[in-house]
Amino acid sequence: MAIDSLAAARAYLDTARTIANAHQPNLTQEADQTGFGNLVNQAVSAASGAGETVETAMVQAATGRADLVDVVTAVSAAEATLETVVAVRDEVIKAYQDILRMPI
């Protein structure tokens, strides 16, 4: 079964958009735009945007409109963004576990 690289890239992009839309909260009340939740939303948006940039670069490279260096650069940037998000997540989980261990 032959898989068209452009169709595969589009499928990945559609999946990434679906995941990004699933992480956006449905806000019915006004929220504090300077809080931690806003910071997390911005980080998720940045990671999603980096993923979309990689997808676009891959599609352009597959169609011959972009250089391989551009794809590698986009992948490296997305990887750095993802590593940052994972590091922050790990620290939040560690802090939460420390709070759970506190005596009452």
N, C-alpha and C positions, 0 to 999 in steps of 0.2 A: 504494500500500500504506500504510494508516494504521498508525501506531505509537502504542500507548497509552503516555503519559508515565510512568505508574506502572510498567508492565512494563519500560520502558527503564531507569528508576531502579533497579528490582530487579535487572535484568541487570548494571548497573554495580556495584551493591553485591555481588552474587555474584562478579563478577570481582575486585573489590578484596579480598574475603575469600580467594579462591583465591590471589591473589598474596601476601597477607600470610601465609597458611599455608605457602606455598612457601619463604618467607624464614626460617621458624623452623627452627633446626637440630634434628636428632635427636640429643639428648645421651644417650650411654650411660654416660659417666663424669662424675664431679663436676667442675664447672668453677669457676674463680675468678670469683666474682660481683662483684669490684671491678675487673676488668680492662677493657681497651679493647673487647674483644668484647661485654661486657655493655653498655657505653656505646653501641655501634653498635646492638645489639638494642633498647635503649630508644629510640633515635632512630627506628629503623624502625617500632617500635610506635607512637610518637607520631605519626609521619607517617601511618601507617595509620589510627590513631584519628581524626586530623583529617579524613582522607578520608571515613571512615564518618560523621562528624558532618555533613559537607557533604551526603553522600548523603541522610541522614535529613532535614536541613533542606529539601533540594530536594523530597523526596517530600511532606513536610508542606506546603510552599508549593504544590505542584501539586494537592494535595487541599484546599487552602484553610484548613489548620489553622495555618499559620505566615505571618508577615509577610515581605515581600521583604527588609526590612532584616536580618532574622535570617539569611537565606540569604547575603546579601552579606557580613555579618560572618563567617560560617562559612567562606566562600570565601577571604576575606582572611586569616583565621587559618591555614587550610590552605596557602595560598600562602606565607606567612611561614615556616611549618614546613618546607615543601619547599625553599625558598630556603636555609634554614639547613642542611638535610641535604646539599644540593648543594654548598654552600660548604665544609662539612667534608670531603665526598668529594674535592673539588678539592684541598684542602690535603693530604689523605692521599696522593693520587696524586702531587702535587708532591714530597712528602717521599720517597716511594718512588723517584721518578725521580732525586732528589738522591743517594739511597743507591746507586742503580745507577751513577751517574757517579763515585763515589768510587774513587780508585786503591787497588789492593790491595797 
